[in-house]
Amino acid sequence: MSDDLEKDVLEKFNEQEKTILKEKEKEILEKIIETIENEKTQ
């Protein structure tokens, strides 16, 4: 990450980041679902 946080947050993913996201896609979605379900029970 550079010192320009806005640019880092708003720019498109590079190829390495896309690969990492694809590898973690299932885990990410499971955590999102878990978080939503936990919010419903509170």
C-alpha positions as CSV (number, residue, x, y, z in Angstrom):
1,M,0.0,0.0,0.0
2,S,1.1,3.5,-0.7
3,D,0.7,6.6,1.3
4,D,-2.3,7.6,-0.8
5,L,-5.0,5.6,1.1
6,E,-7.9,7.0,-1.1
7,K,-6.2,5.7,-4.3
8,D,-5.4,2.3,-2.7
9,V,-9.0,1.9,-1.6
10,L,-10.6,3.0,-4.8
11,E,-8.4,1.6,-7.5
12,K,-9.1,-1.7,-9.2
13,F,-7.6,-4.9,-8.0
14,N,-4.4,-6.0,-9.6
15,E,-3.9,-9.5,-10.9
16,Q,-2.3,-10.8,-7.7
17,E,-5.1,-9.4,-5.6
18,K,-7.7,-10.9,-8.0
19,T,-6.0,-14.3,-7.6
20,I,-6.1,-14.0,-3.8
21,L,-9.7,-13.0,-3.8
22,K,-10.7,-15.9,-6.0
23,E,-8.8,-18.3,-3.7
24,K,-10.6,-16.9,-0.7
25,E,-14.0,-16.4,-2.2
26,K,-15.7,-19.3,-0.5
27,E,-14.3,-18.3,2.9
28,I,-15.2,-14.7,2.5
29,L,-18.8,-15.6,1.6
30,E,-19.1,-18.0,4.5
31,K,-18.0,-15.2,6.9
32,I,-20.4,-12.7,5.4
33,I,-23.3,-15.2,5.8
34,E,-22.2,-16.0,9.4
35,T,-22.1,-12.3,10.3
36,I,-25.6,-11.7,8.8
37,E,-27.0,-14.7,10.7
38,N,-25.4,-13.6,13.9
39,E,-26.9,-10.1,13.5
40,K,-30.3,-11.6,13.1
41,T,-30.1,-13.5,16.4
42,Q,-29.1,-10.5,18.4
